Amino acid sequence: MKLRSTLLTAFLLPALPLLAQNKPSTTPDPTIKKMVNDISEKRLKEDVDKLVSFGTRHTLSDTKSKKRGIGAARNWVEDEFRKYSKASGNRLVVTQDTFTIKPDGRRIDKPVVMANVMATLPGTDPNDKRIFIVSGHIDSRVSDVMNATADAPGANDDGSGTVAVMELARVMSQQKYPATIIFVAVQGEEQGLYGSTHLAKRAKAEGWNVVAMLNNDIVGNSHGDDPSTDDNKHLRVFSEGVPATETEAEGRVRRTLSSENDSPSRQLARYAQQSAEDYVDGLDVVVVYRPDRFLRGGDHTPFNQQGFTAVRFTEMNEDFRHQHQDLRTENGVEYGDHAKFMDFGYLRKNTGVNLATLAGLALAPASPQNVGVLTAQLTNRTQLKWDAPAAGPKPAGYYVLIRETTSPKWQQKVFVTDTKADLTQSKDNYIFGVASVDAQGHESLPVIPKPVR
């Protein structure tokens, strides 16, 4: 990916192993750009309209009817995934991962069989065990979270995230990636993040190498209310600063380095921001330094709780008249989550950010391992070392990323082919990261070095 430099390359030692003739491409991948352009605004709208046609998708709603309720909606998404698989040469493995939730005394009042609808695109490299997950939640609700019978269109919350995942599966299944991508519509978000919790715990128990999880929830409306505002040029991405599973020892290092802004999830948010800049016209990703909206949570949260790197995408300004509302008109104001209140051109751009992020990561080599900054000597230089990825595609080299401690974004990157670098920038004044890169310029998530002697 491209990166605009604001630091002087003259600060780097001449002896740094820069091989200009072997530098990866700095031009955005035309294949990724084409996939972004292939995302269909028309399909996104048609799919939202179909989801709305099921009346309600409440988690406790009918599972037997073929026309109404959560069961009919799940089956339709599964059928669509199977169509995409057939069109791609049967590349997708489509399933409904079912599980039973017992009454919880809160939002589950009876045993409920839930299902996450999954389409898995297996990686082409048998040695590459990396998994990337993208999700939206299929369930909907009205004002009373226990009302399982009233019409709950759920067009934007979260029909938008669900159809984005569907469109990603349709477009991305036409290409091959060394790593595995899972497209999933999870159930039970409104009742307590049940579907994503089940999936995150399953991934942990089965030892999945989940490198990144992208959660899309409320991504299809560009108009906000109270105050009224229109913005189809920005998309928020939320990410945790301090990892939920941080150990006491890791906490000591974090406090010493003040590295709260450099968690793996925050690196993923920055990656998405750069992907939007490279591939999606007319949209900027705004990195919000919170795990979610104020005092709220989403389907990425259980993945963070299991130690995985995960973020949430959400529209820039929400309109709460069209979330969690009974369908009604009061004082001339219409309430309810209808498709007519959505902006499908905006949803198309947001889907493109997800695609560019997923494709870039899934095509890239794995991140370097054991990245460290040497501290044996007192010096103003910064010496870094790391190990190559243990499996998967071999990197063409590595990018050493550099930014000032006050900068929210990486400001410079330097290509090296060795697994070490000797820099004149002081570790006192700059933050460093190391990412693997292939010849086409696909980059891994960067790794922040830990102090080593």
N, C-alpha and C positions, 0 to 999 in steps of 0.2 A: 504494500500500500504506500501511497505517497505520504510524505511528511514534510511540512514546511519548517525550515531551520531558522531559528533566531539566535543561535550561538555561533561563534566564529569557528570554522573548521581549523583555523590556524592554532587554536588552543590544543590541538591533538599532536602528540608526538609524531614526527616524521616517520619513526620506525614502526608505527602501528601498521599491522599487515593489511593494508588496503589494496585490493586487487581490482582496479577499475574495469579491466577487460572482462572480469568474471562477475561483475555486479549483477544482481537480479534485476529483472525488468521493473522499472518504476511506473510503467503505464498500467492503469487498471486493466484487469483481465477482461478481454472482450467477451469471453464465454459468460462470465458472471454478469457483465453489463447486458448481454442479450437476454439472460434469464430474468433480470430485473425488468427489462422492457416487455417481456412476455407475460408478466402479471396482468391479468385481465380485470379491469374495473367492472365490466359487465358481469363477469362470473361472480365476483365478490358480491354484487348487489343481488343477483339471482339466488345465490346460496343463502344470503341473509333472509331474503323473502321466503325461501323454503323452510328455514329454521323457524321463522315466525309462524308459518302455516300450521305448525304442530300445536298451536294454542298456548300451551304451557310446557316448559321443560323443567319444571320444579323437580328436585331430586326425589320427592315423595310422591310424584304423580304416576299416572298409569304406565305400566310397562308392557301391557298385553295388546293394547290397541295398535293398529297399523297406521292410524292417522293422527292420533293425539297423545301427547305426553312424552316423557323422557325416553321411554323404550323405543317409540317410533323414530324419534330424533337420532338416537344412537344407531339404530339399524340403517337409517338413511346415510349417515356419515360413513359407516362401514361400507355400504354399497358404493358410495362415491370413491372411497379409497381403492376399492377393488377395480373400479373402472380405470382409475389412474394407473394402477398396476398393470392391467391388461394393455393399456396404451404404451407402456414403457417396457414391454417384454417381460412382464411378471417380475419386475425388480422389487416390488414392495411386498412385505409380509404383513398381512392385515389380520388383526385379532381384536376381540373385545376381552380385555383383562377384567374378569369379574371378581368381586369380593363382597363380603357381607359385613355391614356395620350394625352393631347392637344399639338399642336405645341408650342415649347418653344423658337424658334428663334435661337437655337443652333444646337442640334443634332436630333431634332424631327421636321420634316418639314410638317407633316400632322397628323391628328388624328390617333392614333394607338391603337388597342385593343391588349393588352399584356396579358400574363398568366404565373403564377408560377405553376409548376407541383409539387403537394404535395402528399406525402404518410405519413399519421399520424398513429403511433402505440400507441393507447390509453393505459394509465397506468392501472394497475389492481386494484389499491387502489382508491376507489371513493373519499376518503378524501384527497388524495395527488394531489394537483393542479399544481405541478411543470411541466414545459415544457422545453425540451431541443431541440434545432434546429441545424441541420447541413445542409450546403448549398454549391452549386457550381453554376456557371452561365452558362446557356445553349447557350447564343448568342455568335456569333463570328464576326470578322471583318477583313478587309485588311487595307492597308495604309490609304486610304481615308475613314474616319469614316462614311461618308454618302453613300458609295458605297454598295448598297443593292443587287446587281445582280452578281458581280464577285464571283468566287469560293473563299470561305474563310473556309478552313478545320477546323480551331480551334481545332486541336487535343489536344494540351496541354493547350491552353488558350481559353476556359476553359473546353474542353472536359475531361481533367484529373479530375477536381473537380466534374464535373457532373457524370462521371462513378464511382468515389469514393463514392458519395452519393448513387447511385443506388446499388452498391455492399454492402454498409452498410445496406441499407433497406432489401436486400435479405437475408443477414446473420443474422442480428439482429432481424428480424421479427420472427425467429424461437424460440426466447426466450421471457420470460415475465419480465416486469419491473413495479414497483409500480408507477413510474412517466411516463409521456407521452414524446415520441420522435417524432419530425417532420423531415422528410427527404424531401428536397425541391431543385428543379432545378429552379433558378430564371432567369427571362428574363430582358433585358435592361441594363445590367451592363455597356457595352461599350458606351451606349448612355447617361449614367448619373445615374447609380445605381437605376434605376426606380423600378425594381422588388423587390429588398431588401427594398427600401424605403417604397413601398406600404405595404409589409409584416410587417415591423417594426411599421409603423403607425397603421396598423390594430391591431397588438398585444397590442399596447399601448391603443388604443381606446376601445378595448374589454376586457381590464384588464387581459391579459394573464400573468401568473406568469412565465416569461421566466427567468430561472436560468442561462442558458449559451447558447451562439450561437457560433458555429464553422463555419468559412467561409474558404472554400478550393478554392484557385485560383492560378493556375499554379503550380501544385504539381507533375508533371510527367516526368521531365527531370533532369538528374543528370549531364549534361554537361553545363558549362558556357563559354561564349565567351567575349573577350576583358576585362580582359585577359582570355586566354583559361585555363580551369580547369575542373577536373572531381571529383565529390564528391557525392557518393550515401549513405553516412553514416550520413548526417546531414539534418535536416529540420528546417526552420525558423518558429517561431511563433511571431507575432507582437501583441502588446497590448497597450492600452492607459494607461498613468500614472495618469494624472489628469482627473477624469471623466468629460465628456462633460457637464453633467447636474449638476455639483457641485454648491451648493448654497454658498452664502457669508459666512454663519456660518460654513459650512463644510470646506470652504477654509481656514478660520482662524485656525481651528483645524489642518488641514493638514500642514499649514505653521509652526505651533507651534511644531508639532511632526516630521516635515520633512518626511511625509509618502507618498511622491510622487511615491515610488516604491511599494506601497502596496494597489493599487486600486483593486477592484473586478476582473477586466479584467486581471490584472497582476497575481493575484492568480490563475486564470484559466490557464494562460500560464504556471505557475509553475506546476500546476496539470498535464497538458499535458506532460510536461518534465518528471515528475515522472512516468507517465503512460507508456511512451516510454521505460524508464529504466526497468520497471517491466515486460513488455509484448512483446516488439518488439526487436528482436535480430538484432544487426548490425545497429542500428539507434539511434542517439542522437538528441533531440530537443534543438535547440539554441534559447533561449529567447532573443529577440531583444527589447531593451527599447525604442521603438517608436510605435505609433499607426499603422503605415504602412511603406512601403518603402519610401525613401526620397521624400517628397512633393507629395506623391501619396495616393490613397485611394481605398477602396474595399467595398464589400457587408456587411462587419461587421460594417462599419462606421455608416450607418443609425440606427443600433441597439444601438450603443454607444450614438448617438445623442438623442435617445428616453429613455436613462437611463438604458439600459440593459447591462449585462456583455457579451462581445463579443471579439473574437480574429480572426486573419487571419493566416492560414497556407500557406506557399509558399516555393518552392524549394530553396536550398541553394544558387545556382548561376544561374541566368537567362541567356538565350541565345536570345538576342534581334533580331537576324537574323530570328528567328522563332516565333516572336510575331508581330501582327499588320502589316504584310507585304504582299504586292502583290506577287503572285507566279511568280518567275522569277529567272534567273541565271545571275549574274554579276561578271566578272573577275574570273570566275570559282567557284564562291560561290553561292550556292543555297539558296534562301530565301523562306520563307513560313512555316506555322505551320502544318507540316505533321506528321503523326504518326511515321514514320520511324526515326524521331529525338528524340523519347521518350525512356525512360527506364522504362519498365513496372514492373520489379522487384522492382525498387525504388518506383514506384507508389503504389505497393502492401504494402510496409512497411509504407508509409505515410497514407494509408487507415487504416492500423492497429492501428496507433497512435490515429486516430479519434475514432475508435471503442473502444479501451481500455478506452479512456477518457469518451466517452458517456456512456458506460456500467457501468463504475465505479460510475459515478455521478448518473445515473438513478436508480441504485440498492441501493445506499446509502441513509441513512436518510437525511432529510433536514438539513441545517445549523442551529446551535444554534442561538437564538435571544438575542438581548439586551446585547451583550457582552461588559463588561466594566472592566476597571482597576481602583481600588479604590485609591483615592488620598486625603482622609481626613486627613491622618497622614503623617508626614515626616519620611520616613523609607527607608532602603535599600532593603527591601523585596518587592515583587510584589504580590499583591492580586488581583485575577481575579474572576469575577462572571458572570453568564449568565443564560438564560432561555432555557428550552428544546424547540425543534421545536413545533409549534402549531398544526401541522397535519402531516399525513404520517407515515411511519414506525417509531417505537420507537427505539431510539438509545440504543445500548448496553452500551454506555459510550461516552466519549469524548477524543480527543487528544488535549493536550496543545502543540502547536508547538513553538519552540524556535530557534532563530538565532541571531548572532551578527549583529550589525547595518551595518557592512561592507560586510556581506555575502549576495549573491544573492539568496541563496537557504536555505530552512529550514534545520537546522543541527541536531535537536533532537525533538522527540515527546514523551510525557508522557501520559499514559492512566489513566484517572480518571473516576469514576462512579458518582461522585457528580457533581453539577452545580457550583462549585467554586474550586479554587486552590490557595494555599499559597506557593510561590516560594522564594528561596533565591537569585535567579538571580535578579539583580537590573533593574528596568524599565528604568533607565538611560542608561544602557549599552546593553540591549537586546530588540529585537522585538518579540512580542508574537502574536499568533493566536489560535483560538479554532475551531475545526472541530468535527462534529458528526461522529460516526462510528458504524457499526453494528457488529454482532458476526463474520461475514465472513471477516471483514476487509475492507469493502467498506466505503470510507470516503467522506464526503461532502466537498464542498469548505470551506476553513477556513475563519473566520471572525476576523478582527483586532479589538481589544478592544478600546473603546473610554473612555476618562477620565470621571469618575463619582465620586460623593461624597456620 
